[in-house]
Amino acid sequence: DQQVKQNSPSLSVQEGRISILNCDYTNSMFDYFLWYKKYPAEGPTFLISISSIKDKNEDGRFTVFLNKSAKHLSLHIVPSQPGDSAVYFCAPSSNTGKLIFGQGTTLQVKP
Amino acid sequence: DAGVTQSPTHLIKTRGQQVTLRCSPKSGHDTVSWYQQALGQGPQFIFQYYEEEERQRGNFPDRFSGHQFPNYSSELNVNALLLGDSALYLCASSLTGYGSPLHFGNGTRLTVT
C-alpha cells in the first residue's frame, strides 16, 4: 500500500526555467509535509516543509503548494540551476513524527 | 558543528551473518531514526529511538533491532542477513517534538552476498 506517490521518476529542465515536482498521498492523517533533496553518496537534506494549515510556503527559489482536498502537493523551483540536479523526495508525516517517503523524482537541470 | 555521522560507510557480509551499524546524532539532537533505502526507492522507516527506548517501529521483522545509548548515539543490528537486506541504511536525528525536520547521515551501504 503506497501512501505516497511521486509519479514522475525523472524530470529534465533547462537552466533558468521552472521545475515542478509533484507528489500525491492517500493518508488523510498526514498533516505535515517535507521535501528532501539527495545527491549521490550523500544522505537526504531537508529542503522545505509545509503544515496542513497552509496552502503555500516559500523559501527563496523554492515554493511548496499544498492542495489538501486533492491530497496533492508540489515543489516549484524557479529559476532552476544546474546545482539543483538531484533526487527529490516528498515525505509527509502524521503526528507520530514518522516520515513516509515517496519513490523520488530525479531532476536534471541542463546548462 | 558535526552533523549526523554513520559508520562504517560500506560493508560486505554473507547471508546468515549479523551486522551492527552505528550512528552519532547531530549535536543537540535527542531522537534517532533509522531508514532503509533500496535501490531506486525512497527511504523506508525502520524504527525510532528516544530516551533509550524504541518509540515507533515500521514494518520490519524482529531480525532488525536497535539501541540508543545515554549520549544519544545509536546502533542498528540485523541478524540472519538475507540477500534482500542489501541496501543503504540511513540514520537521521532530530529534536523530539512534532515537526522537527530530520537530519540524515550519509548512510552505510550494506551488501549481502
Backbone of each chain as ProteinMPNN parsed JSONL, in Angstrom:
{"seq_chain_A": "DQQVKQNSPSLSVQEGRISILNCDYTNSMFDYFLWYKKYPAEGPTFLISISSIKDKNEDGRFTVFLNKSAKHLSLHIVPSQPGDSAVYFCAPSSNTGKLIFGQGTTLQVKP", "coords_chain_A": {"N_chain_A": [[0.847, -1.185, 0.0], [0.93, 1.881, -1.182], [1.403, 4.846, 0.203], [2.352, 7.292, -0.518], [3.002, 8.869, -3.511], [5.176, 9.609, -6.113], [4.831, 10.321, -9.18], [6.368, 10.894, -11.384], [9.297, 9.634, -12.404], [11.523, 10.928, -13.365], [12.761, 14.165, -14.382], [13.512, 16.703, -16.654], [14.873, 19.86, -17.125], [15.532, 23.133, -18.484], [18.209, 25.274, -17.596], [17.373, 28.087, -15.623], [14.685, 27.963, -16.144], [11.423, 26.966, -14.839], [11.09, 24.353, -12.46], [8.883, 21.774, -11.716], [7.833, 19.634, -9.317], [5.9, 16.872, -8.441], [3.627, 15.38, -6.042], [1.578, 12.899, -4.681], [-0.711, 11.816, -2.169], [-2.32, 9.431, 0.02], [-3.143, 9.108, 2.636], [-5.174, 10.617, 4.892], [-4.459, 11.441, 7.373], [-2.022, 12.594, 7.35], [-0.338, 15.538, 8.151], [1.752, 17.218, 7.964], [4.23, 18.199, 5.787], [7.127, 17.415, 4.057], [9.939, 18.197, 1.989], [12.758, 16.633, 0.638], [16.112, 16.697, -0.562], [18.429, 14.82, -2.436], [21.742, 14.129, -3.076], [24.02, 12.027, -4.976], [25.72, 9.56, -3.063], [25.357, 10.907, -0.71], [23.442, 11.67, 2.275], [19.855, 12.301, 2.488], [18.836, 15.738, 2.335], [17.179, 18.177, 4.176], [14.798, 20.325, 2.687], [12.433, 22.037, 2.368], [9.323, 22.705, 4.039], [5.79, 22.222, 4.766], [2.932, 23.002, 6.622], [-0.273, 21.501, 7.241], [-2.133, 23.435, 7.659], [-1.625, 25.456, 6.015], [-1.491, 26.618, 2.572], [0.57, 27.258, 0.996], [4.082, 27.661, 0.984], [7.032, 29.481, 1.046], [10.485, 29.711, 0.219], [13.017, 31.404, -0.672], [14.154, 30.412, -3.781], [12.507, 28.261, -3.778], [9.267, 26.902, -3.584], [6.525, 25.477, -1.985], [3.431, 23.989, -2.629], [0.264, 23.13, -1.335], [-2.527, 21.11, -1.751], [-5.042, 20.169, -0.052], [-7.574, 19.003, -0.382], [-7.335, 17.618, -2.738], [-5.335, 15.969, -2.036], [-2.651, 16.483, -2.734], [0.59, 17.685, -3.398], [3.072, 20.063, -4.449], [6.327, 20.954, -5.552], [7.961, 23.825, -6.424], [10.618, 25.108, -8.263], [12.3, 27.948, -8.944], [14.381, 30.419, -10.363], [15.532, 27.458, -12.027], [18.634, 25.807, -11.342], [21.793, 24.41, -12.394], [23.017, 23.158, -10.185], [20.859, 22.267, -8.775], [20.268, 19.802, -9.639], [19.392, 16.648, -8.707], [18.008, 14.008, -6.625], [14.697, 14.257, -5.618], [12.662, 13.991, -2.817], [9.42, 13.574, -1.624], [7.971, 13.761, 1.563], [5.641, 13.075, 3.653], [4.16, 13.46, 6.959], [2.538, 12.267, 9.911], [1.051, 12.87, 13.166], [2.677, 11.137, 14.475], [5.244, 11.599, 13.879], [6.772, 10.099, 12.202], [8.286, 9.808, 9.057], [7.026, 9.278, 5.802], [8.288, 8.298, 2.866], [8.174, 9.206, -0.598], [8.877, 7.678, -3.843], [10.717, 9.181, -5.099], [11.912, 11.746, -7.35], [14.023, 12.243, -10.024], [15.73, 15.031, -10.786], [17.036, 16.806, -13.484], [18.903, 19.514, -14.38], [19.657, 21.297, -17.114], [22.48, 23.032, -18.389]], "CA_chain_A": [[0.0, 0.0, 0.0], [1.807, 3.027, -1.314], [0.693, 6.01, 0.715], [2.927, 8.49, -1.12], [3.419, 8.568, -4.873], [5.772, 10.613, -6.986], [4.593, 9.572, -10.408], [7.385, 11.158, -12.401], [10.612, 9.187, -11.925], [12.579, 11.853, -13.763], [12.336, 15.44, -14.96], [14.641, 17.44, -17.213], [14.502, 21.242, -17.46], [16.637, 24.0, -18.883], [18.624, 26.246, -16.587], [16.623, 29.34, -15.639], [13.252, 27.709, -16.245], [10.793, 26.459, -13.629], [10.949, 22.911, -12.247], [7.715, 21.455, -10.891], [7.833, 18.243, -8.89], [4.588, 16.573, -7.875], [3.519, 14.311, -5.041], [0.21, 12.582, -4.262], [-0.76, 10.961, -0.991], [-3.647, 8.862, 0.254], [-3.468, 9.101, 4.054], [-5.698, 11.917, 5.317], [-3.893, 11.781, 8.685], [-0.807, 13.389, 7.153], [-0.611, 16.956, 8.346], [2.993, 17.979, 7.855], [4.788, 17.69, 4.545], [8.502, 17.861, 3.882], [10.685, 17.835, 0.785], [14.178, 16.406, 0.835], [16.933, 16.609, -1.762], [19.505, 13.867, -2.204], [22.812, 13.965, -4.052], [24.664, 10.713, -4.887], [26.687, 9.31, -1.991], [25.061, 11.715, 0.461], [22.118, 11.457, 2.821], [18.875, 13.335, 2.122], [18.945, 17.035, 3.004], [15.901, 18.864, 4.284], [14.706, 21.458, 1.776], [11.346, 22.929, 2.722], [8.174, 21.979, 4.574], [4.535, 22.964, 4.852], [1.928, 22.45, 7.528], [-1.565, 21.333, 6.578], [-2.988, 24.612, 7.847], [-1.251, 26.409, 4.977], [-1.529, 26.068, 1.22], [1.777, 27.683, 0.288], [5.225, 28.099, 1.779], [8.068, 29.906, 0.125], [11.816, 29.926, 0.788], [13.918, 31.722, -1.771], [13.728, 29.899, -5.092], [11.685, 27.067, -3.564], [7.907, 27.109, -3.082], [5.727, 24.261, -1.922], [1.993, 24.208, -2.65], [-0.488, 22.001, -0.807], [-3.961, 21.052, -2.042], [-5.483, 19.09, 0.836], [-8.752, 18.304, -0.898], [-6.865, 16.708, -3.78], [-4.215, 15.213, -1.462], [-1.587, 16.706, -3.71], [1.49, 18.818, -3.179], [4.056, 20.246, -5.496], [7.504, 21.776, -5.244], [8.363, 24.648, -7.557], [11.964, 25.678, -8.169], [12.449, 28.917, -10.027], [14.807, 29.715, -11.563], [16.299, 26.237, -11.794], [20.066, 25.931, -11.555], [22.407, 23.076, -12.547], [23.269, 22.595, -8.865], [19.622, 21.679, -8.249], [20.168, 18.432, -10.151], [19.428, 15.736, -7.564], [16.762, 13.281, -6.433], [13.827, 14.96, -4.679], [11.701, 13.126, -2.149], [8.306, 14.084, -0.857], [7.915, 12.954, 2.79], [4.637, 13.526, 4.61], [4.218, 12.929, 8.32], [1.382, 12.487, 10.782], [1.509, 13.276, 14.492], [3.642, 10.183, 15.006], [6.586, 12.087, 13.578], [7.433, 9.213, 11.26], [8.187, 10.266, 7.677], [6.778, 8.288, 4.766], [8.911, 8.857, 1.674], [7.834, 8.766, -1.937], [9.951, 6.961, -4.532], [11.687, 10.162, -5.55], [11.977, 12.226, -8.728], [15.368, 12.698, -10.374], [15.703, 16.286, -11.548], [18.256, 17.195, -14.192], [18.838, 20.877, -14.897], [20.677, 21.386, -18.15], [23.015, 24.395, -18.552]], "C_chain_A": [[0.885, 1.239, 0.0], [1.049, 4.277, -0.912], [1.153, 7.296, 0.047], [3.441, 8.124, -2.507], [4.009, 9.794, -5.55], [5.8, 9.963, -8.362], [5.595, 9.828, -11.52], [8.747, 10.721, -11.877], [11.719, 10.182, -12.266], [11.978, 13.081, -14.419], [13.588, 16.16, -15.444], [14.176, 18.83, -17.608], [15.748, 22.026, -17.827], [16.956, 24.965, -17.743], [17.844, 27.548, -16.75], [15.119, 29.155, -15.724], [12.72, 27.183, -14.916], [10.805, 24.923, -13.624], [9.751, 22.706, -11.334], [7.722, 19.961, -10.602], [6.548, 17.975, -8.12], [4.594, 15.379, -6.937], [2.049, 14.134, -4.677], [0.244, 11.652, -3.061], [-2.191, 10.499, -0.751], [-4.094, 8.987, 1.709], [-3.907, 10.488, 4.529], [-5.176, 12.34, 6.697], [-2.598, 12.575, 8.548], [-1.15, 14.859, 7.357], [0.645, 17.819, 8.331], [3.776, 17.358, 6.714], [6.167, 18.288, 4.318], [9.016, 17.433, 2.511], [12.157, 17.707, 1.157], [14.848, 16.3, -0.529], [18.088, 15.664, -1.466], [20.474, 13.855, -3.386], [23.403, 12.561, -3.909], [25.685, 10.678, -3.756], [26.507, 10.236, -0.787], [23.691, 11.341, 1.008], [21.158, 12.543, 2.359], [19.063, 14.594, 2.958], [17.592, 17.707, 3.009], [15.895, 20.13, 3.432], [13.667, 22.475, 2.242], [10.184, 22.104, 3.237], [6.933, 22.864, 4.545], [3.606, 22.239, 5.809], [0.596, 22.384, 6.804], [-2.488, 22.536, 6.752], [-2.671, 25.687, 6.81], [-1.447, 25.777, 3.605], [-0.306, 26.46, 0.393], [2.852, 28.051, 1.304], [6.387, 28.357, 0.84], [9.386, 30.12, 0.859], [12.781, 30.151, -0.362], [13.376, 31.225, -3.095], [12.746, 28.732, -4.985], [10.326, 27.434, -2.966], [7.196, 25.775, -3.08], [4.251, 24.664, -1.831], [1.304, 22.942, -2.158], [-1.957, 22.152, -1.155], [-4.514, 19.872, -1.25], [-6.655, 18.315, 0.278], [-8.361, 17.297, -1.968], [-5.778, 15.781, -3.273], [-3.014, 15.271, -2.406], [-0.71, 17.861, -3.245], [2.517, 18.874, -4.292], [5.167, 21.162, -4.991], [7.889, 22.505, -6.525], [9.757, 25.214, -7.284], [12.11, 26.66, -9.328], [13.365, 30.052, -9.592], [15.629, 28.477, -11.21], [17.769, 26.464, -12.136], [20.675, 24.535, -11.694], [22.694, 22.393, -11.213], [22.039, 22.013, -8.198], [19.445, 20.24, -8.724], [20.416, 17.444, -9.01], [18.15, 14.904, -7.594], [15.961, 13.998, -5.348], [12.779, 13.996, -4.133], [10.649, 13.957, -1.433], [8.173, 13.182, 0.368], [6.887, 13.523, 3.757], [4.801, 12.851, 5.968], [2.883, 13.17, 9.01], [1.906, 12.849, 12.168], [2.426, 12.251, 15.152], [5.073, 10.666, 14.793], [7.34, 11.231, 12.589], [7.236, 9.751, 9.841], [7.946, 9.09, 6.752], [7.268, 8.895, 3.452], [8.268, 8.323, 0.404], [9.047, 8.105, -2.586], [11.029, 7.902, -5.053], [11.539, 10.514, -7.014], [13.389, 12.748, -8.971], [15.261, 13.913, -11.28], [17.059, 16.523, -12.187], [18.039, 18.593, -14.756], [19.997, 21.058, -15.858], [21.157, 22.823, -18.311], [22.647, 24.97, -19.921]], "O_chain_A": [[1.496, 1.602, 1.006], [0.145, 4.714, -1.624], [0.422, 8.287, 0.045], [4.221, 7.184, -2.66], [3.413, 10.872, -5.555], [6.681, 9.158, -8.666], [5.666, 9.068, -12.487], [9.301, 11.373, -10.991], [12.722, 10.275, -11.558], [10.861, 13.057, -14.935], [14.595, 16.22, -14.74], [13.198, 18.974, -18.341], [16.87, 21.627, -17.516], [16.062, 25.409, -17.022], [17.674, 28.049, -17.861], [14.358, 30.072, -15.415], [13.487, 26.978, -13.975], [10.561, 24.284, -14.647], [9.615, 23.375, -10.309], [7.629, 19.134, -11.51], [6.157, 18.758, -7.254], [5.445, 14.493, -7.025], [1.355, 15.11, -4.396], [1.125, 10.801, -2.95], [-3.145, 11.095, -1.25], [-5.293, 8.973, 1.99], [-3.104, 11.421, 4.562], [-5.421, 13.463, 7.137], [-2.126, 13.164, 9.521], [-2.129, 15.361, 6.804], [0.597, 19.007, 8.648], [3.968, 16.143, 6.671], [6.353, 19.504, 4.378], [8.573, 16.429, 1.953], [12.72, 18.533, 1.874], [14.241, 15.874, -1.511], [18.662, 15.699, -0.377], [20.088, 13.607, -4.528], [23.302, 11.96, -2.839], [26.415, 11.642, -3.526], [27.397, 10.339, 0.058], [22.871, 10.763, 0.295], [21.593, 13.594, 1.888], [19.406, 14.525, 4.139], [16.931, 17.801, 1.975], [16.85, 20.907, 3.446], [13.992, 23.639, 2.481], [10.068, 20.924, 2.907], [7.009, 24.074, 4.331], [3.513, 21.012, 5.797], [0.365, 23.134, 5.856], [-3.508, 22.644, 6.071], [-3.359, 26.705, 6.733], [-1.555, 24.557, 3.483], [-0.163, 26.049, -0.758], [2.576, 28.663, 2.336], [6.683, 27.554, -0.045], [9.411, 30.641, 1.975], [13.298, 29.201, -0.951], [12.264, 31.577, -3.488], [12.217, 28.27, -5.996], [10.24, 28.17, -1.983], [7.254, 25.029, -4.057], [3.877, 25.552, -1.065], [1.696, 21.829, -2.508], [-2.563, 23.19, -0.89], [-4.468, 18.728, -1.703], [-6.728, 17.097, 0.444], [-8.983, 16.242, -2.09], [-5.338, 14.892, -4.003], [-2.455, 14.251, -2.809], [-1.204, 18.88, -2.762], [2.793, 17.887, -4.974], [4.962, 22.015, -4.127], [8.111, 21.89, -7.567], [10.027, 25.734, -6.201], [12.056, 26.291, -10.501], [13.142, 30.613, -8.519], [16.338, 28.462, -10.204], [18.109, 27.194, -13.067], [20.123, 23.572, -11.161], [22.621, 21.167, -11.124], [22.148, 21.34, -7.173], [18.553, 19.539, -8.247], [21.499, 17.406, -8.427], [17.31, 15.074, -8.478], [16.493, 14.307, -4.282], [12.107, 13.286, -4.882], [10.961, 14.918, -0.729], [8.251, 11.96, 0.237], [7.221, 14.362, 4.593], [5.475, 11.831, 6.108], [2.19, 14.148, 8.73], [3.1, 13.108, 12.321], [2.901, 12.471, 16.266], [6.0, 10.194, 15.451], [8.44, 11.594, 12.173], [6.119, 10.112, 9.472], [8.571, 8.038, 6.888], [6.721, 9.893, 2.984], [7.872, 7.16, 0.327], [10.105, 7.982, -1.969], [12.125, 7.467, -5.405], [11.1, 9.696, -7.823], [13.89, 13.586, -8.221], [14.762, 13.826, -12.402], [18.096, 16.451, -11.527], [17.101, 18.825, -15.519], [21.163, 20.982, -15.472], [20.34, 23.742, -18.366], [23.012, 26.104, -20.232]]}, "seq_chain_B": "DAGVTQSPTHLIKTRGQQVTLRCSPKSGHDTVSWYQQALGQGPQFIFQYYEEEERQRGNFPDRFSGHQFPNYSSELNVNALLLGDSALYLCASSLTGYGSPLHFGNGTRLTVT", "coords_chain_B": {"N_chain_B": [[30.183, 22.453, 13.629], [29.359, 19.203, 13.999], [27.51, 17.125, 11.873], [25.17, 14.466, 11.411], [26.769, 11.428, 11.884], [27.789, 8.364, 10.451], [28.843, 4.966, 10.721], [30.136, 1.793, 9.585], [31.061, 3.193, 6.32], [30.767, 1.548, 4.145], [29.958, -1.928, 3.775], [30.403, -5.396, 3.551], [28.751, -8.404, 3.765], [28.005, -11.878, 4.484], [25.278, -14.05, 3.681], [23.202, -14.955, 6.413], [24.902, -14.011, 8.355], [25.533, -11.564, 10.978], [25.081, -8.045, 11.542], [26.245, -4.854, 12.653], [25.442, -1.507, 12.722], [26.41, 1.896, 13.135], [25.642, 5.09, 14.635], [26.019, 8.537, 15.161], [24.299, 11.204, 16.49], [23.344, 14.524, 15.316], [24.72, 17.317, 17.023], [23.048, 18.177, 19.975], [20.673, 16.989, 19.303], [18.151, 14.618, 20.234], [16.722, 12.465, 19.407], [16.691, 9.558, 17.441], [16.361, 8.09, 14.278], [16.025, 5.305, 12.098], [16.412, 4.359, 8.703], [15.792, 2.365, 5.801], [17.023, 2.235, 2.559], [16.318, 0.95, -0.433], [17.614, 0.212, -3.711], [16.684, 2.63, -6.051], [14.378, 3.299, -4.72], [12.41, 5.132, -2.258], [13.495, 6.108, 1.062], [12.713, 3.806, 3.702], [10.999, 3.61, 6.759], [12.453, 2.244, 9.654], [12.796, 2.113, 12.555], [12.435, 4.211, 15.521], [14.217, 5.916, 18.064], [14.107, 7.198, 21.347], [15.079, 8.623, 24.357], [16.447, 6.308, 24.991], [14.739, 4.289, 24.36], [12.758, 2.269, 22.153], [10.561, 3.943, 20.228], [8.817, 4.009, 18.077], [7.986, 1.772, 15.413], [8.584, 0.504, 12.2], [7.437, -1.526, 9.413], [9.173, -3.932, 9.724], [10.96, -7.013, 10.202], [11.656, -8.864, 13.29], [14.309, -9.407, 13.184], [15.62, -7.139, 12.819], [16.959, -4.904, 15.0], [17.542, -2.456, 17.578], [19.382, 0.092, 19.388], [19.713, 2.703, 21.758], [22.028, 4.858, 23.209], [23.06, 6.455, 26.357], [24.312, 8.835, 25.54], [22.933, 9.546, 23.343], [23.709, 8.415, 20.924], [23.394, 5.719, 18.536], [22.697, 2.3, 17.609], [22.136, 0.002, 14.946], [21.121, -3.238, 14.559], [21.245, -6.152, 12.6], [20.169, -9.366, 12.274], [20.83, -12.732, 11.027], [21.257, -12.308, 8.179], [19.796, -11.585, 5.003], [19.791, -11.816, 1.388], [18.137, -9.831, 0.443], [18.414, -7.815, 2.276], [20.333, -6.134, 1.466], [21.164, -2.85, 1.015], [20.999, 0.77, 1.35], [21.552, 2.086, 4.454], [20.174, 4.461, 6.425], [20.699, 6.847, 8.924], [18.963, 9.126, 10.956], [18.696, 12.157, 12.772], [16.948, 14.158, 15.183], [15.292, 16.829, 16.977], [13.235, 16.089, 19.744], [9.694, 16.16, 19.413], [6.977, 17.277, 17.525], [7.19, 17.972, 14.073], [9.828, 18.65, 13.853], [12.444, 18.791, 11.613], [14.092, 15.978, 10.118], [17.548, 15.235, 10.232], [19.848, 13.815, 8.155], [22.399, 11.269, 8.062], [25.162, 10.221, 5.919], [24.829, 7.596, 5.393], [25.133, 3.947, 5.472], [26.335, 1.643, 3.275], [25.212, -1.468, 2.765], [26.069, -4.625, 1.648], [24.939, -7.797, 0.939], [26.072, -10.981, 0.367]], "CA_chain_B": [[29.146, 21.635, 14.271], [29.262, 17.957, 13.259], [26.17, 16.637, 11.602], [24.974, 13.06, 11.737], [27.839, 10.597, 11.349], [27.496, 6.94, 10.438], [29.973, 4.087, 10.41], [31.074, 2.173, 8.534], [30.412, 3.723, 5.128], [30.455, 0.38, 3.317], [30.095, -3.188, 4.491], [30.001, -6.586, 2.796], [28.51, -9.532, 4.661], [27.487, -13.097, 3.866], [23.958, -14.489, 4.172], [23.195, -15.621, 7.702], [25.708, -13.297, 9.332], [24.928, -10.461, 11.728], [25.79, -6.794, 11.298], [25.917, -3.718, 13.533], [25.72, -0.196, 12.138], [26.481, 2.882, 14.208], [25.203, 6.44, 14.282], [26.114, 9.617, 16.152], [23.366, 12.242, 16.04], [23.765, 15.92, 15.3], [24.827, 17.866, 18.36], [21.812, 18.765, 20.494], [19.513, 16.17, 18.954], [17.945, 13.54, 21.194], [15.905, 11.408, 18.795], [17.365, 8.925, 16.307], [15.532, 7.208, 13.458], [16.752, 4.526, 11.092], [15.68, 4.101, 7.473], [16.424, 1.512, 4.804], [16.729, 2.675, 1.201], [16.691, 0.03, -1.505], [17.974, 0.892, -4.959], [15.569, 3.158, -6.828], [13.211, 3.531, -3.865], [12.576, 6.102, -1.188], [13.809, 5.503, 2.362], [11.606, 3.205, 4.463], [11.205, 3.747, 8.198], [12.672, 1.0, 10.391], [12.35, 2.441, 13.909], [12.862, 5.475, 16.097], [14.604, 5.819, 19.465], [14.119, 8.406, 22.173], [15.322, 8.28, 25.764], [16.978, 4.935, 25.023], [13.671, 3.32, 24.122], [12.154, 2.252, 20.824], [9.29, 4.66, 20.365], [7.979, 3.621, 16.951], [8.604, 0.759, 14.584], [7.984, 0.289, 10.889], [7.095, -2.902, 9.051], [10.395, -4.72, 9.581], [10.93, -8.174, 11.115], [12.394, -8.766, 14.551], [15.755, -9.528, 12.918], [16.128, -5.765, 12.909], [16.847, -4.388, 16.359], [18.37, -1.27, 17.761], [19.701, 0.518, 20.745], [20.179, 4.08, 21.897], [22.871, 4.993, 24.398], [22.795, 7.708, 27.1], [24.808, 10.015, 24.815], [22.004, 9.652, 22.208], [24.144, 7.641, 19.769], [22.505, 4.581, 18.317], [23.132, 1.179, 16.788], [21.155, -0.835, 14.269], [21.598, -4.604, 14.414], [20.448, -7.018, 11.742], [20.592, -10.763, 12.413], [20.44, -13.682, 9.978], [21.159, -11.478, 6.977], [19.271, -12.102, 3.748], [20.229, -11.035, 0.234], [17.249, -8.673, 0.336], [18.79, -6.766, 3.235], [21.295, -5.245, 0.803], [20.532, -1.537, 0.875], [21.644, 1.886, 2.052], [20.911, 2.292, 5.747], [20.307, 5.864, 6.784], [20.364, 7.275, 10.277], [18.541, 10.519, 10.998], [18.455, 12.644, 14.123], [16.072, 15.32, 15.288], [14.854, 17.163, 18.325], [11.928, 15.496, 19.992], [8.653, 17.14, 19.173], [6.401, 17.17, 16.193], [7.554, 18.986, 13.093], [11.276, 18.883, 13.791], [12.962, 18.066, 10.447], [15.152, 15.001, 10.309], [18.857, 15.475, 9.626], [20.349, 12.5, 7.804], [23.789, 10.988, 7.765], [25.389, 9.795, 4.538], [24.411, 6.218, 5.234], [26.014, 2.786, 5.372], [25.945, 0.781, 2.16], [25.381, -2.876, 3.141], [25.921, -5.616, 0.578], [24.88, -9.164, 1.455], [26.358, -11.909, -0.74]], "C_chain_B": [[28.955, 20.368, 13.447], [27.804, 17.601, 13.057], [26.068, 15.2, 12.046], [26.1, 12.251, 11.091], [27.483, 9.125, 11.493], [28.761, 6.153, 10.116], [29.508, 2.638, 10.428], [30.327, 2.762, 7.335], [29.98, 2.588, 4.196], [30.725, -0.888, 4.114], [29.643, -4.319, 3.584], [29.901, -7.747, 3.772], [27.963, -10.707, 3.853], [26.13, -13.424, 4.468], [24.099, -15.238, 5.488], [24.011, -14.913, 8.769], [24.9, -12.199, 10.015], [25.749, -9.198, 11.481], [25.325, -5.734, 12.303], [26.365, -2.432, 12.862], [25.602, 0.849, 13.24], [26.168, 4.284, 13.712], [25.422, 7.388, 15.457], [25.237, 10.763, 15.675], [24.022, 13.608, 15.978], [23.761, 16.445, 16.731], [23.523, 18.539, 18.785], [20.565, 17.966, 20.192], [19.4, 14.985, 19.894], [17.172, 12.346, 20.629], [16.631, 10.878, 17.557], [16.399, 7.993, 15.603], [16.422, 6.501, 12.452], [15.826, 4.251, 9.91], [16.495, 3.166, 6.59], [16.031, 2.021, 3.414], [17.252, 1.656, 0.207], [16.927, 0.827, -2.775], [16.721, 1.356, -5.701], [14.304, 3.439, -6.032], [13.479, 4.67, -2.885], [12.928, 5.39, 0.106], [12.565, 4.967, 3.056], [11.957, 3.197, 5.945], [11.369, 2.386, 8.86], [12.181, 1.18, 11.832], [12.948, 3.753, 14.377], [13.147, 5.282, 17.58], [14.614, 7.181, 20.129], [14.234, 7.974, 23.623], [15.631, 6.789, 25.918], [15.899, 3.869, 24.826], [13.178, 3.404, 22.681], [10.766, 2.853, 20.929], [8.298, 4.292, 19.262], [8.741, 2.594, 16.141], [7.851, 0.655, 13.268], [7.755, -1.195, 10.643], [8.347, -3.726, 8.73], [10.383, -5.861, 10.602], [11.817, -7.958, 12.341], [13.894, -8.961, 14.378], [16.434, -8.152, 12.997], [15.883, -5.268, 14.34], [17.778, -3.201, 16.522], [18.617, -0.967, 19.213], [20.067, 1.991, 20.696], [20.909, 4.199, 23.222], [22.586, 6.329, 25.098], [23.295, 8.962, 26.394], [24.044, 10.234, 23.508], [22.488, 8.928, 20.953], [23.329, 6.362, 19.686], [23.185, 3.514, 17.478], [21.928, 0.509, 16.156], [21.798, -2.204, 14.089], [20.654, -5.379, 13.503], [21.024, -8.425, 11.858], [20.163, -11.573, 11.202], [20.227, -12.981, 8.646], [20.659, -12.26, 5.767], [19.811, -11.245, 2.61], [19.426, -9.741, 0.106], [17.534, -7.567, 1.332], [19.828, -5.817, 2.646], [20.605, -3.922, 0.498], [21.439, -0.486, 1.488], [20.866, 2.108, 3.344], [21.236, 3.7, 6.233], [19.888, 6.089, 8.228], [19.973, 8.75, 10.208], [18.321, 10.939, 12.438], [17.572, 13.883, 14.07], [15.895, 15.664, 16.756], [13.504, 16.51, 18.534], [10.868, 16.57, 19.821], [8.233, 17.106, 17.726], [6.871, 18.307, 15.3], [9.031, 19.293, 13.021], [11.849, 18.092, 12.619], [14.051, 17.077, 10.825], [16.41, 15.452, 9.582], [19.501, 14.114, 9.409], [21.865, 12.465, 7.731], [23.92, 10.528, 6.318], [25.13, 8.313, 4.315], [25.534, 5.197, 5.27], [25.481, 1.91, 4.252], [26.263, -0.656, 2.549], [25.127, -3.758, 1.932], [25.977, -6.996, 1.203], [25.069, -10.11, 0.279], [26.051, -13.351, -0.341]], "O_chain_B": [[28.45, 20.43, 12.326], [26.977, 17.758, 13.955], [26.787, 14.762, 12.945], [26.353, 12.377, 9.893], [26.95, 8.694, 12.516], [29.622, 6.598, 9.357], [28.604, 2.28, 11.182], [29.097, 2.821, 7.338], [28.941, 2.675, 3.54], [31.585, -0.927, 4.994], [28.611, -4.211, 2.922], [30.842, -8.039, 4.511], [27.524, -10.558, 2.713], [25.866, -13.111, 5.629], [25.005, -16.055, 5.655], [23.839, -15.177, 9.959], [23.745, -11.945, 9.673], [26.954, -9.265, 11.241], [24.173, -5.724, 12.737], [27.527, -2.288, 12.482], [24.797, 0.709, 14.161], [26.39, 4.623, 12.549], [25.061, 7.085, 16.594], [25.417, 11.248, 14.558], [25.109, 13.821, 16.514], [22.915, 16.071, 17.544], [22.965, 19.359, 18.055], [19.506, 18.23, 20.761], [20.407, 14.411, 20.308], [16.995, 11.336, 21.311], [17.12, 11.65, 16.732], [15.704, 7.203, 16.242], [17.441, 7.035, 12.014], [14.642, 3.956, 10.074], [17.726, 3.172, 6.623], [14.849, 2.215, 3.129], [18.46, 1.509, 0.021], [16.494, 1.973, -2.896], [15.81, 0.566, -5.948], [13.27, 3.781, -6.607], [14.616, 5.109, -2.709], [12.684, 4.19, 0.237], [11.5, 5.583, 3.01], [13.064, 2.826, 6.334], [10.551, 1.486, 8.668], [11.265, 0.486, 12.273], [13.829, 4.328, 13.739], [12.416, 4.575, 18.274], [15.064, 8.175, 19.558], [13.546, 7.049, 24.055], [15.151, 6.117, 26.831], [16.125, 2.689, 25.095], [13.181, 4.474, 22.072], [9.902, 2.332, 21.635], [7.089, 4.268, 19.488], [9.97, 2.542, 16.169], [6.622, 0.711, 13.238], [7.867, -2.013, 11.556], [8.543, -4.157, 7.593], [9.873, -5.711, 11.712], [12.605, -7.016, 12.414], [14.668, -8.714, 15.303], [17.64, -8.037, 13.211], [14.748, -5.223, 14.815], [18.679, -2.975, 15.713], [18.145, -1.649, 20.122], [20.653, 2.469, 19.724], [20.443, 3.69, 24.241], [21.959, 7.219, 24.523], [22.761, 10.047, 26.623], [24.47, 11.023, 22.665], [21.729, 8.835, 19.988], [22.66, 5.972, 20.642], [24.125, 3.792, 16.733], [20.847, 0.452, 16.742], [22.89, -2.316, 13.532], [19.433, -5.277, 13.615], [22.201, -8.655, 11.581], [19.27, -11.18, 10.451], [19.147, -13.054, 8.059], [21.032, -13.411, 5.537], [20.234, -10.108, 2.818], [19.954, -8.7, -0.283], [16.95, -6.487, 1.24], [20.164, -4.805, 3.261], [19.587, -3.885, -0.194], [22.486, -0.789, 2.06], [19.65, 2.297, 3.316], [22.395, 4.071, 6.422], [18.861, 5.586, 8.685], [20.59, 9.526, 9.479], [17.813, 10.157, 13.241], [17.47, 14.557, 13.045], [16.285, 14.91, 17.648], [12.716, 16.392, 17.596], [11.122, 17.751, 20.06], [9.051, 16.927, 16.824], [6.94, 19.46, 15.726], [9.45, 20.116, 12.208], [11.764, 16.864, 12.606], [14.833, 17.318, 11.745], [16.352, 15.979, 8.471], [19.683, 13.348, 10.356], [22.525, 13.45, 7.397], [22.935, 10.451, 5.584], [25.202, 7.828, 3.186], [26.711, 5.525, 5.123], [24.325, 1.487, 4.274], [27.431, -1.032, 2.654], [24.092, -3.648, 1.274], [26.929, -7.335, 1.906], [24.319, -10.053, -0.695], [26.232, -14.265, -1.145]]}, "name": "protein", "num_of_chains": 2, "seq": "DQQVKQNSPSLSVQEGRISILNCDYTNSMFDYFLWYKKYPAEGPTFLISISSIKDKNEDGRFTVFLNKSAKHLSLHIVPSQPGDSAVYFCAPSSNTGKLIFGQGTTLQVKPDAGVTQSPTHLIKTRGQQVTLRCSPKSGHDTVSWYQQALGQGPQFIFQYYEEEERQRGNFPDRFSGHQFPNYSSELNVNALLLGDSALYLCASSLTGYGSPLHFGNGTRLTVT"}
